[in-house]
């Protein structure tokens, strides 16, 4: 993992831990969006994974009754422990244990109480597709984006069609007639 990516993820994890302690859901969402830049430019798996985790956590904490689940105290205690461990391993530059911790964190999120678990799985899928659309918006191909996030190209294209991202023509700055006239003037 590149040093810049490691430091960025480290800052994000610290922010996530603090946001959860203070129940600042908006900051959690902002932190998730912050990971997008590195994910789209570097196509770095660690950044994408953290973006999905943080997005999923923000969705969990947005629920009004999330603390009513039987296993909530257990989940919260372990969530904070996994976040602390991930921070500790990144500070030590121990990439292997960091990767194991984030994979365990994703597994742990998926194991949360039955009813919420289905919601989280759905959110993680939506998060992958949402992040994929944002990565594609930054110029990464649909094929590469879907490969990076483990979703089908069909799922990504369906989402892109709904958002209108694919309809944006950033390369057209003037109408076609003016572009043709300009091109012809170059050859005179």
C-alpha positions in Angstrom: 0.0 0.0 0.0 1.3 3.4 -0.9 2.3 5.7 1.9 -0.1 8.4 0.9 -3.0 5.9 0.8 -2.0 4.4 4.2 -2.0 7.9 5.8 -5.3 8.8 4.2 -7.0 5.6 5.4 -5.5 6.1 8.8 -7.0 9.6 9.1 -10.3 8.3 7.8 -10.4 5.5 10.4 -9.6 7.9 13.2 -12.4 10.1 12.0 -14.8 7.2 11.8 -14.0 6.1 15.3 -14.5 9.7 16.6 -17.7 10.1 14.5 -19.2 6.9 15.9 -18.3 7.9 19.5 -20.0 11.3 19.0 -22.8 9.9 16.7 -21.9 12.4 14.0 -23.6 10.6 11.0 -23.0 13.4 8.6 -19.2 13.2 9.2 -19.4 9.4 8.7 -21.0 10.0 5.3 -18.4 12.7 4.4 -15.6 10.4 5.4 -17.0 7.7 3.1 -17.1 10.2 0.2 -13.5 11.3 1.0 -12.2 7.9 0.2 -13.5 8.2 -3.4 -10.6 10.2 -4.7 -8.0 7.7 -3.9 -10.3 4.8 -5.0 -10.9 6.4 -8.4 -7.4 7.7 -9.1 -5.3 4.9 -7.8 -7.8 2.1 -8.1 -6.5 0.9 -4.7 -8.4 -2.0 -3.2 -7.9 -0.8 0.4 -9.4 2.6 -0.3 -12.4 1.0 -2.0 -12.9 -1.4 0.9 -12.8 1.3 3.5 -15.3 3.4 1.5 -17.7 0.5 1.5 -17.2 -0.1 5.2 -17.7 3.5 6.2 -20.7 3.9 3.9 -22.3 0.8 5.5 -21.6 2.1 9.0 -23.1 5.4 8.2 -26.3 3.6 6.9 -26.4 1.5 10.1 -26.1 4.6 12.3 -28.7 6.5 10.3 -31.4 4.0 11.4 -33.5 5.4 14.2 -33.8 2.1 16.1 -30.3 0.6 15.6 -29.6 0.4 19.3 -32.7 -1.7 19.9 -31.2 -4.8 18.4 -30.3 -7.6 20.9 -26.7 -7.8 19.8 -26.1 -4.1 19.6 -23.9 -3.7 22.6 -21.8 -6.7 21.4 -21.6 -5.2 17.9 -20.7 -1.7 19.1 -17.9 -3.0 21.5 -16.4 -5.2 18.8 -16.7 -2.5 16.1 -14.7 -0.1 18.2 -12.1 -2.8 18.9 -11.8 -3.6 15.2 -11.5 0.1 14.3 -8.8 0.5 17.0 -6.9 -2.5 15.7 -7.1 -1.4 12.1 -5.7 2.0 13.2 -2.9 0.3 15.3 -1.9 -1.9 12.4 -1.8 1.0 9.9 0.3 3.0 12.3 2.8 0.1 12.5 2.6 -0.3 8.7 1.5 -3.9 9.3 -0.5 -4.4 6.1 -1.2 -8.1 6.6 -2.9 -7.7 10.0 -4.6 -4.6 8.7 -6.1 -6.5 5.8 -7.2 -9.4 8.1 -8.8 -6.9 10.5 -10.8 -5.1 7.7 -11.9 -8.5 6.3 -13.0 -9.5 9.8 -14.8 -6.2 10.2 -16.8 -6.8 7.0 -17.6 -10.3 8.1 -18.6 -9.0 11.5 -20.9 -6.3 10.0 -22.5 -9.1 7.9 -23.0 -11.3 11.0 -25.0 -8.6 12.8 -28.5 -9.7 13.9 -30.6 -11.5 11.3 -32.9 -8.6 10.2 -30.2 -6.0 10.2 -27.7 -8.3 8.5 -29.9 -8.5 5.3 -30.1 -4.7 5.3 -26.3 -4.4 5.7 -25.7 -6.9 2.9 -28.0 -4.8 0.7 -26.3 -1.6 1.7 -22.9 -3.0 1.0 -24.0 -4.0 -2.5 -25.6 -0.6 -3.0 -22.4 1.0 -1.6 -20.3 -0.9 -4.1 -22.5 0.1 -7.0 -22.7 3.8 -5.8 -18.9 4.0 -5.4 -18.5 2.3 -8.8 -20.6 5.0 -10.4 -18.5 7.7 -8.8 -15.3 5.9 -9.9 -16.7 5.6 -13.5 -17.6 9.3 -13.3 -13.9 10.0 -12.8 -13.0 8.3 -16.1 -12.4 4.7 -15.2 -14.0 2.2 -17.6 -17.2 0.3 -16.7 -15.3 -3.0 -17.1 -12.4 -2.0 -14.9 -14.7 -0.4 -12.3 -17.0 -3.5 -12.1 -13.9 -5.7 -11.8 -12.5 -3.6 -9.0 -15.6 -3.8 -6.9 -16.8 -7.3 -7.7 -20.1 -6.3 -9.3 -21.4 -7.1 -12.7 -21.1 -4.6 -15.5 -24.9 -5.0 -15.9 -25.5 -3.8 -12.3 -23.2 -0.9 -12.8 -24.8 0.1 -16.2 -28.3 -0.2 -14.7 -27.3 2.2 -11.9 -25.5 4.6 -14.3 -28.6 4.7 -16.4 -30.7 5.8 -13.5 -28.3 8.5 -12.4 -27.6 10.0 -15.8 -23.9 10.0 -15.2 -23.3 8.3 -18.5 -25.2 11.0 -20.3 -22.8 13.8 -19.4 -20.6 14.8 -22.2 -17.7 16.6 -20.6 -15.6 16.6 -23.8 -18.1 18.8 -25.7 -17.4 22.5 -25.1 -19.0 24.0 -28.2 -21.6 22.9 -30.8 -20.7 20.7 -33.6 -20.8 23.3 -36.4 -18.3 25.5 -34.5 -16.0 22.6 -33.9 -16.0 21.7 -37.6 -15.4 25.3 -38.6 -12.5 25.4 -36.1 -11.0 22.2 -37.5 -11.3 23.4 -41.1 -9.5 26.6 -40.2 -6.6 24.7 -38.9 -5.9 23.3 -42.4 -6.2 26.5 -44.4 
